[in-house]
Every structure is written in structure tokens, then in C-alpha cells.
Amino acid sequence: MKGVVILSTYPDKKSIQKIANSLVSARLVACVNITKVSSVYSWKDKIENTDEFLAVFKTTQKNKAKLKSKIKSTHPYKVPEIAELTLKDLNKPYLQWMVDSTN
């Protein structure tokens, strides 16, 4: 079993906390780290400087498709970031905790 991290940014803490709680309760993720970030990006031919909240969703390979689908269907942005990072070298006790938390 491999661990997977999915990254996504959200406009406010309330929107990410709601989805994070539901995903942990549904056992689609073992954990969601949430941190405030400053983002600089181009949107509709304008440079934006925005405070956002970065969500780091920790899950397993078997749950990643369901997780991505849930993020897409509940995300407040028209074009949400859904970036996948495959974890090649994760300490075994932590990976086992992720597996146990998502089964």
C-alpha cells in the first residue's frame, strides 16, 4: 500500500474545515493539515495576491480517486487545484496509521 498526499487551496478556513471534517469522518483521509498561505497567480489576465488556506490531504492509493472526486464536487473554486504527490519513502509506522485510519 502506498501513501498519497493531495494538495488543494481554499478561500477561507471555514470551507476547508467543513470538508476536512467530513473526509476524516468518512475515512477517506487519515488527516488534513491546514495552513494559511499567500498566493500570487494570474486569473483572467490579472495578477492576484490572495491569502488562502492550503489543505494537505493524507490518504492511501486506494482512496485517492474517491478523494479527488469529493474535493472536486465540494470545492468552492471554479477551477480548484487538485495536485497529487505519491509518497515513495514514508516511514512504515506512519503509513500503517494512514492505512488503519482509512479502512
Sequence and secondary structure as in RCSB ss.txt:
>XXXX:A:sequence
MKGVVILSTYPDKKSIQKIANSLVSARLVACVNITKVSSVYSWKDKIENTDEFLAVFKTTQKNKAKLKSKIKSTH
PYKVPEIAELTLKDLNKPYLQWMVDSTN
>XXXX:A:secstr
  EEEEEEEESSHHHHHHHHHHHHHTTS SEEEEEEEEEEEEETTEEEEEEEEEEEEEEEGGGHHHHHHHHHHH 
SSSS   EEEEESS  HHHHHHHHHHT 
